[in-house]
Amino acid sequence: MDGGRFQVPLLDTRPLSTGLLVLGGDISPKRQRMTRVVNHQVDLPEETATSRRRLLTSLLAGGAAVVAAPFFAGRASAEEIVNAPRDPKDYPTLNDALKRERQMAATYKAAAAKATGDEKFALTLLLDHHDAYVDSLKGYLGTDAVSGTEAALASPSGSFASIAPQMAALENETLAGHTARLGTLVGIDAAKLLASIITVEARHAAALSLLGGASPLAAAGS
């Protein structure tokens, strides 16, 4: 209190945006409240193509390792991994998953072949993940893995902004198929392996949706 006046502390009402709104003022018993508004504009750096590719890299870092981890957990040696109990009833389901992963790898390979620079790097990163899933499934199935070469599911072309939504849709289809397969598996190790693939492919779909122009909320629901 100072001479019948008191100072109202500045009220920071900054929203989560680029505009900052600060309210404050003096109140006196003999005067009406005076409000002072200061609008500060903050310029955020423009998102570049390179920054988007870096975002994809950070979101998907370690995707191949995530898939391998559940399968190797608790295994003391390579011999134990090879001799881990497997239920033959799971082989047809896992071979279906293997076929789909080969198709996804072929699709990313075709897309990466047409891309350059950061876009090629991003697509190759996703290709490497699906190649790792193929290897993981083949490693689990051993001699019961079905061999063959699968054709690409699509021929995506154009800018990364146009390719990303197409690949996100394929990732979601793959995710849905693997989720349905997971419910039919008998073996614990088989279920862990497929569940780990599902987890990373959900990140694939979300990251691609985000980079394809979807809002963060929509991308999270991919």
C-alpha positions, 0 to 999 in steps of 0.5 A, spaced: 500 500 500 502 506 498 498 513 498 492 509 498 494 505 491 496 498 491 500 495 485 497 489 481 502 484 480 503 483 472 499 477 470 502 472 465 497 470 460 502 467 455 498 462 451 502 456 448 503 460 441 507 465 438 503 471 441 505 473 449 499 477 452 501 480 459 496 484 463 497 488 469 495 495 472 494 500 477 488 500 482 486 506 486 480 507 490 479 514 486 480 511 479 478 506 475 482 500 473 487 501 468 489 495 464 496 495 460 496 490 454 503 488 451 503 484 445 510 481 444 511 477 437 516 471 437 518 469 431 519 461 431 524 458 426 521 455 420 521 448 419 525 445 414 525 439 410 532 437 413 529 438 420 523 434 419 527 428 417 531 429 423 525 429 427 523 422 423 530 419 425 529 421 432 522 418 433 525 412 430 532 411 433 533 404 435 527 401 432 531 395 429 534 394 436 527 394 440 525 388 436 531 384 437 531 385 445 524 381 447 527 375 443 534 375 446 532 377 453 534 372 458 537 368 453 544 366 455 547 364 449 546 363 441 545 356 442 539 357 447 536 362 442 536 357 437 533 352 441 528 356 444 521 352 445 517 354 439 510 351 437 509 349 430 502 352 430 505 359 430 509 357 424 503 359 418 501 366 422 509 368 423 510 366 415 504 371 414 507 376 418 514 375 414 511 375 407 508 382 409 514 385 412 518 383 405 512 387 402 513 393 406 521 392 405 520 392 397 515 398 398 520 402 402 526 400 397 522 402 391 520 409 394 528 410 396 530 408 389 527 414 387 528 419 392 535 423 394 538 427 400 534 427 406 528 424 403 532 418 401 536 417 408 529 417 411 526 412 407 532 408 407 532 408 415 525 405 415 527 400 410 532 398 414 527 397 420 523 392 416 529 388 413 531 387 420 523 385 422 524 380 416 531 377 419 528 377 426 522 373 423 526 368 419 531 367 425 525 365 429 522 360 424 529 357 422 528 352 416 520 353 417 521 360 414 518 360 407 523 363 402 521 368 396 521 375 394 515 379 395 513 385 390 512 392 393 505 394 395 505 400 392 509 405 388 510 411 392 513 417 388 513 425 388 515 429 394 516 426 401 509 430 403 505 426 398 509 419 400 509 420 407 501 419 408 501 413 403 506 409 407 503 411 413 497 408 411 501 401 409 504 401 416 497 402 419 495 396 415 501 392 417 500 394 424 492 392 424 494 385 420 500 383 425 495 385 431 490 380 429 495 375 428 498 376 435 491 374 438 492 367 435 499 365 437 501 360 442 508 361 444 510 366 448 517 368 444 513 368 438 508 373 441 514 377 444 517 378 437 511 380 434 509 385 439 515 388 439 514 389 431 507 392 432 510 397 437 515 400 433 511 400 427 506 404 431 511 409 431 512 409 424 505 410 422 505 416 427 511 419 425 510 418 417 503 421 419 506 427 422 511 429 417 505 428 412 502 434 415 497 431 420 496 434 426 500 431 432 493 429 435 491 426 429 498 423 428 498 420 435 491 416 433 494 413 427 
